[in-house]
């Protein structure tokens, strides 16, 4: 979804592009609260609440037109997770603090108007997909269920932050494929 055009109404009414997806940290899976929208050309970014999202298609994300002509500016809140800023490219550590891999992509579940963050993808396939090279993606995804991921310092995320697993490296190998 990142970098996908956002349209208010029809495909001709493009208002920007998805720069980041914003999730609220919840159990068992984080739920989308909005879209961080960028217009480009030095224009300010906006925050589109998730309840204003009408539909998600392959070519665009469609939202309801803003009630006052534009959406409010994005203001980060405690407990919010920004996929691009807080997760992508971050190192995953096991419970003992040893490096496992890097988050290359995330997998979401969209159902009945809700978007849930369910897995992080550590595979080369996820890396290629993240960089828009979907035609080259072959092989298996290496998914770790979100219920085993424990983000560190969401409120003060900086590039050196890491994610932590709630299991050890050996336990990770024993997890069923769906987990």
N, C-alpha and C positions, 0 to 999 in steps of 0.2 A: 504493500500500500504506500510505502514511502515514495515520494516524488510523483505520485499520481495526481492528475489535475482534479481540482475541486470545482464543481459547478453548482450554481444556485438556480435551480429550475431545470433549464434545458442544457444540452451540451454546448450551445453557443454562449451561455452565460458563465464563462470561466472566471472565477474570482481569485484563483491562486493554485498552490500545490501543497500537498501534505508534506510537511517538513518532519513531523514527529507525531506519534500516537501517544496519548496520555492515558494511563491506567491508574486506577485507585488500588492500592495494596489491600487485598481482601482475601479471605480464606474461602474455599481452597484455591481459587484462581483469581488473579486480578481482573477487574472489569473495566472496560473503556469508559472514560468520562469525557473525552473530547479529542479534537484534532488540533494540533499546532499548525497553523496555516501561514504560509509565506507568500507574499505577493511579488517579491523581487524588486529590482530597481530602487532600492533604498526605502521602500514603503514599509511601514510598521507591520509586525506580525499580528495575527489575530488568533483567538481561541474560539473554536466552534464546539459548543457542548454536544455530547453524543446524542442527546434527545432531538437535536436538529438534523441529524443525519437521516436522509430518506432511504437511500439505497447505495450499495457498493457494486460497481460493475467493473469489468476488465479494463475499460478505457477511462473511467472517471469515478469519483465519489460525488454523489449528489446530496446537497443539503438544502434546507429551506432557506429562502432569502432572509438576510438579517433584518430584524424589525426596525432598526434605525439606520439602515444603509450600510452598516459595517458591524462586525462582531467586536467584542471587547478585546483589549490587549491581553496576551497571555501573562498570568501571574502564577508562578509555581506555588503549590500548596504542600504542606507536610503529608507524607504518605502517598504522594503521586509518583508514578514511575514513567519516565519518558523513555520509550524504546530505544531511540537512536542515541540519546545523550547518556542514559544510565546503563544500558545493556550491551549494545552492539560493540564488538571489539574488546569487551572486558574479559579478563582472565577468570576462569572457573577454578576454584580451589576445593580440594576435598576437606573433610572435617579436620584433618591433621595439618592443613595449611599448605599442602603440596599442590603444585600446578597440575591441572588436568588438561584443559584445552581453552580455546577462546570462543566466545559466543559469536557465531557468524550470522545467525538469523533467528527469528522466533516463529512459532506456529500459533496461530489464533484460531478460535472457533467462533463462527458467526451464526447465531441462531436466534430467531424471533426478535430481531432488532438489537440483540446484545452481542458484544464482542468480548471474548475472554482470552487471556493469554494463558496457554496451556503447556507449551514446551519451549525449551531453548534448543537450537540446532548447533552442533559443534562440527559439522561435516564440511568437507570441501564443496559438496553440493549446495549447502546453505550459503557458503561464501560466494560462489558463482551466482546464485540467485540474488543475493543482496546487491551485487554489482551489475545486475541487469543482464547477465549472461545465461539466462534460462535455457536457451537451446543447447548449451554445453553441459547441462546438468544431467549426469548419469550416475548410477550407483546409489548407495543407501544413504539416507540421512541418519545422523547420530543424534537422536533426540533424548533430552533429559526432561522429565516432567517438572513443571513449575513447583510442585509440592516438595521437591527435593532441592530447590534452589532458594537460597537465603540472601537477598541483596544486602550489601553493607552500605550504610550511610547514604540513603536515598536523598535526604534533604540537602546534603552537602557533597553531592557527587562531583568528583573531579576525575580527570583521565587516569589517575593512578589507582582509583578504587577497584576493588575486585568483587566478584560474587563468590559466595561460599556454598558448598554442598552440605546437606545435613547427613551425609553418609561418607564413609571412607572410600578410598580408591578400590579396595578389594570388594567392598559391598556394592559399589557401582557396577562392577563386572558381573555380580550375581543378580542384579535387578532384571526382572523380565523386560523384554523388548519394549512393551507398551509403556513402561514406567521409565 
